[in-house]
Amino acid sequence: MLAPPAPEVEYNIMAALKHTHRVISVNLIVTGSLMEKMGTIVEPFWELEDLVLLSQNSAQLVLPGTFQCGSRLRSLHSTRVAFSALPQRLSFSPNLIDLQLHEIPSVGYFSPEAFVDALSGMTRLQSLSLHFLSLPCRSNHIGMSPPSGRRVVLLALTRLKFRGSSNYLDSLVARIDAPCLGDIEIRFFNQLTYDVSQLGRFIDRIETQRSYHRADVLTSKRAVSISFTQQGAPTRLSLEISCGQSDWQLSCMAQICNRFPASLLGVGDIGINTTRPSSGKDDVDCEQWLELIRSFRRAKRFFVAGKLATDIVRALRSADGEPVTVLPALQDLYVQEPVPLYVPVREVMAPFIICRRLCGRPVRVKYLCSICKTSFSRQQELRGHIKHEHESQRQRDVCPFTWSSRGADICQRHLCQQHAHGVQHSY
């Protein structure tokens, strides 16, 4: 259903659900009143294969313990719905293939130990997604210690998504082996410290997660993320931290990278893109950039783009006293437009470039067009390329609606009259 059922419709829904031996699929946007009615169902849904429950209007609801599924259940999706005694429920559905529990209310908290015990019998589980609404209370963190003994092996698991605290995830993956896991997407809440040592070991135990080609760091107004990708392969690892303060973003991401194994950080390409402007209040210093960059010692190519690209370049310049320890394998530095072209990047980089040359490890600086990815050895060449090859594209960026809905001549006149300043300085 696309909308919450009206009160008069709930009667018909309950009439259908009471025939538990005939129900194969349930897909509902549930209300508080409907949840109460569902508590009157005492017979298990032995034939149920798909269960989707979505709470309306951000309300946090609890599915009554009497609502039980059987071994035929293949797919379980929930949003803002808590399951009483969830691990025990899952033990009755060992044939689950897709398990998605999103925006789990605090009342529906379950320990990682109990959850792993429930997963132990799911030999067919392919996709697992856990999203908590908020950090668990402090008492729930007590006892989250690494396990002793054998780990649960999930041979079929290929996709893992998680949103919550690093402590919870670390305790969870310490108890799991997933040798075929190829797609990992993690989003951490904003915390003072990030304990990801077990996460690093978990990833290192997966053969396909040891050969990443590139790592991309992206900073924005609300979060910082890092994505590891393989060339020509679907395998991916993405980690994100919900945080708005730029200096804290870098500190947190560097803290995580310092806990990861060298095999994961040994990428050949590293890129940093910043979509947030300098605020003047929480600007990061050069050492914070360097702390993160130092994690990627084997990188041969470094791509810098975005509104803070000049700050990153200046950070490399400040490392002229230690040119071998900061990206010692670096061969090529790509600065991608739209960095303001009036900024003399080569002059900013001069001390770093000179030191690297004197140490016998020269670095080539190239300027990359963000539209066609063509590289140039001089900034002036890139400026001319953008002006002559992508003028229409840049004009469309100024006023895309007008360009797409009017003729070229009319649009050009409009741009000159209404956006003269933007067009004039867009190069």
Secondary structure as UniProt FT lines:
FT   HELIX           7..17
FT   HELIX           20..22
FT   STRAND          25..30
FT   HELIX           32..38
FT   TURN            39..40
FT   TURN            46..47
FT   STRAND          50..55
FT   HELIX           56..58
FT   STRAND          61..63
FT   TURN            65..66
FT   TURN            71..72
FT   STRAND          75..79
FT   STRAND          81..83
FT   TURN            84..85
FT   HELIX           86..90
FT   TURN            91..92
FT   TURN            94..95
FT   STRAND          98..104
FT   HELIX           106..108
FT   HELIX           112..119
FT   TURN            120..121
FT   TURN            123..124
FT   STRAND          127..132
FT   HELIX           138..141
FT   TURN            142..143
FT   STRAND          152..153
FT   TURN            155..156
FT   STRAND          159..164
FT   HELIX           166..173
FT   TURN            174..175
FT   STRAND          176..177
FT   TURN            179..180
FT   STRAND          183..188
FT   HELIX           197..204
FT   HELIX           207..210
FT   STRAND          214..219
FT   STRAND          223..229
FT   TURN            231..232
FT   STRAND          236..242
FT   HELIX           246..257
FT   TURN            258..259
FT   HELIX           262..265
FT   STRAND          269..274
FT   HELIX           286..293
FT   TURN            294..295
FT   TURN            297..298
FT   STRAND          301..306
FT   TURN            307..308
FT   HELIX           309..318
FT   TURN            319..321
FT   TURN            323..325
FT   TURN            328..329
FT   STRAND          332..336
FT   TURN            337..338
FT   TURN            341..342
FT   HELIX           345..358
FT   TURN            359..360
FT   STRAND          364..368
FT   TURN            370..372
FT   STRAND          375..376
FT   HELIX           379..389
FT   HELIX           391..398
FT   HELIX           400..405
FT   HELIX           408..418
FT   HELIX           420..424
//
